[in-house]
Amino acid sequence: MGLLSMLGLGGKQESVGDFIEKGAIIIDVRSVGEFQQGNIKGSKNIPLNTISTKIEEIKKLNKPVIVCCQSGMRSSQANSILKNNGIESMNGGGWQSLERKL
């Protein structure tokens, strides 16, 4: 039994596919300029520095969220913000890596 399991933190991690099956939306938290240079078709661009102001708007969508960025660092921060506000979310990591999983 791993340390995380012993602490009750192990559990089965939901996959990108699990989230997609539940109708998840993809939010790309890169800057507008980065997003315009390439993105996952159908994803929404909400830059990390504005995501806190969009919480109610995201909640109204009533869907789980997969957040992505360039490398996974900003999406990790966004994931924490969303979870702390009661939104079911997961860090999808870098957008190009995430796109290959879809």
N, C-alpha and C positions, 0 to 999 in steps of 0.2 A: 504494500500500500504506500503510495507516494505521500509526501508531506502535504501537498494541497488537498488530497483526498482526506487525510487525517484531520485537516482543519475544516473540512466540509466545503472546500472551495474547488475541488476537482470537478466533479460532475461532468456530464456530457456537454461539451461545447456545441452550440448550434452552429451548423455550417451555413455558408452563403446560400446553398440550395434550399436549406430549411427556411431561411428568411424569405427567399424568392417565392417559395410555395405558399407562404402566408401573405403574399402580395406586397412585399417590402418595396419601399422607394429608395432610390440611391441618391444621396446628397454628397456632392463633391465640394469640399471645403477649401479648395485652392482659390487664388485670386481670380477675378473676372478675366484678366489677361491670360493667365495660365489655362483657364477653362476653355477660352476661345481658341487656343492653339490645339486642342484635342480633348475629347471627353467621351464618356460612355453614352451612347444614344439613349435618350429618355431621362438622363440624370438631371437633377436640379443643382444649380450652383448657388450655394449659400456660403460665402467666405467665412473662415473661422472667426475673424474679428467681428462678424455681425450675427453669428449663430445665436448668441444669448438673447438678441432682440427679436428673434424669429420663433422662439419656443412655442408661443400660443398658436402661431400659424402652422407649425409642424404638428402640434397636438391635434389640431382640427382635421388633419389628413387622416387621422385614426388608422395609421398603418405603421408596421415596424420600419425601421430605418437602417440602411447600411451606409456608413460614411466612408469616404475615400478622399485621398489627396495625391500628392506626388510620390511620397515614400512610406506613409503610414504614421508619421509623427503628428501632423496636424489633425488627422482623422482620429487618432487616439485621444487627443485633447477634446475634440468635438464629441466623441463617444461618451466620455466622462460627463461632459456638460449635459448631454441629452439624458443619460441614465439618471443623473442627479435631479433631473426635472421630471422623472417618471415616464420617460419615453423608451419603449423597447428598441434597443439599437445594438449594433455591432460594428466593430472597426473592420472595414473591408481592406484596409491597407492602401497600397499604391493603386491608382486607377487602372493602369495598364495590366497589372497582375489580376486585379478584380475582374476586368473585362474578359480575360482568358477563362475565368471560372464560370462565366455566365452561359 
